[in-house]
Amino acid sequence: MMDIIKHRYVYFGISLLVIIPGMIALIIWGLPLGIDFSGGSLLDIRFDNGPVPQTAQIKSFYAESGFGDAIVQTSGDNGLVIRSLEMSDAQRDQLVSKMEELYATTITIQRFESVGPSVGQEVARRSAGAVGLAALGILIYITYAFRGVSHAYRYGTAAIIAMLHDVAVVLGVEAILAHFLHWELDSLFITALLTVIGFSVHDTIVVFDRIRENSSLSRKQPFETVVNRSIVQTLGRSINTQMTVMITLLSLAIFGGITIRHFVVILLVGVFSGTYSSIFNASPILVVWENREWKTWFRRPKHSLA
């Protein structure tokens, strides 16, 4: 039988190696807010004929039109997605008409969204509240569901710690990708984050439930042995379930187009992290807590006298 619990500190170390660079990137570069949170306009257009202008040309055109430093991304072979300062419908129509004259082409507006700064701030507050409420609800639910087990609150706390691990991984990866790919944090990112939280806790509960069953069947065995057996018994199920999701998300990331790629990539990273944390973090935390191992973390090892 695989001894996963034996190497628990190795798995904790791997988690830190993944999280720390992301947190450094988050501190240095931050998370650029999309129009959902900061306010602004998004214009998704298609050039029906003629060559598509370079992104630098569109940025220059927007700056000359008084809409600041726009963010321009290609969409397909003949489309552009442009994020800029907030504009009205009349300003949008005027801007598109000028582009048609300038580049001698016909432009079709695929999508147009405009959000004011005050609305964006309200969305940001509600999104933060949604994440916090989800974490609190999970803690209460798991503690109640495992109320028949001694120290039931430990299960809820361990699940929250594993969930925070996944949130940290997602935020770190988002900070790195946003810097290099010019992605922005939008409402879809919050949707992906809440979905990741759900997946992470769902898989963790499966392992915890098996620990509860084995604890009642093997009362005389050490808790560490019971936990390791429970992880191994659910390992195949956890990996197979998450792999089907990850293969689907990978296909969407490759073939789904630019409009959903950000959302799908964040989901893919989160599901992978959730699978890892539910197996290698959540249950080992229970063992560390049961053994109170933090009491010996900073003690010098005792050397035997010759």
C-alpha positions, 0 to 999 in steps of 0.5 A, a space after each residue: 500500500 502507498 504510504 502517502 501520509 509518511 511523506 506529508 511534509 514533502 507534499 506540503 513543501 510542494 504546495 509552498 513551492 507552487 504558492 510562493 512564486 504566485 504570491 510574490 507575483 501577486 504582491 509585485 504585479 497585482 491583479 489588473 481589474 477588468 471592466 466588471 470591477 473597475 468600470 469601462 467598456 468592452 468592444 468585440 468587433 469583426 472586420 468583414 473585409 480587408 486586413 485586420 489592423 495591428 493591435 498597436 494601431 488600434 491602441 493609438 487610435 483609441 488614445 487619439 480618440 480620448 479613451 486612454 491606453 486600451 487593451 487589445 486582443 485578437 479574436 479569431 482570424 478577423 476579430 478584435 476585443 478592445 477594453 477601454 475607458 467607459 463610453 456611451 452607445 453614441 460614442 461607440 457608434 462614432 468610434 466604429 464609424 471612424 475605424 470603418 473610414 480609416 481602415 476602409 472596411 465594414 465592421 460588425 459589432 459582436 458584443 458591447 459592454 459598458 460598466 460604470 465605476 460605482 457599479 464595478 465597485 459594488 460588484 467587487 464587494 459582492 464578489 468578495 462577500 460571495 467567496 467569504 460566505 462560501 467558505 463560512 458555509 462550507 465550514 459550518 456544513 462539514 462540521 455538522 456533517 461530521 458531528 458524530 466524529 470526535 473533533 468534528 471541527 477539525 474536518 471543517 477546518 482542514 477542508 477550509 485550509 485545503 480550499 485556501 490552498 487552491 484559492 492561493 494557487 489560482 490567485 498566484 497563477 492569475 497574477 502571473 498570467 495576467 502580467 504576461 498575457 494581459 488578462 484582467 480579473 472579471 466576473 467570470 474569474 470569480 465564477 471560476 474561483 467559486 467553482 474551484 472552491 466547490 470542486 475542492 471541497 467536494 473531493 475532500 469530503 469524499 476522502 473525509 467520509 471514508 476516514 469516518 467509515 474506516 475510523 469506526 471499523 478500525 478503532 484500534 489502529 493508529 489514526 495515521 494508518 486509517 487516514 492513509 488507507 482511506 486516501 489510497 482507497 479513494 485515490 483512483 476515484 478522485 483521479 478518474 473523476 477529476 481527469 474527465 473534467 480536466 480533459 474537457 476543460 483542456 479541450 475547451 481551452 484549446 478550441 473554445 476561443 479567446 472569449 472563454 479561454 481565461 475562464 477555462 484556464 483558471 478552472 483547469 488550474 483550480 481543478 488540478 490544485 483541488 485534486 492535489 490538495 484534497 489528496 495530499 493536504 487536507 487529510 494529512 493536516 488531520 494527522 498533523 493535528 491529531 499528533 500535535 506535531 507542531 510542538 516538535 517543529 522547532 525542537 532540536 533532535 535528540 542525539 543518543 549518547 555513545 
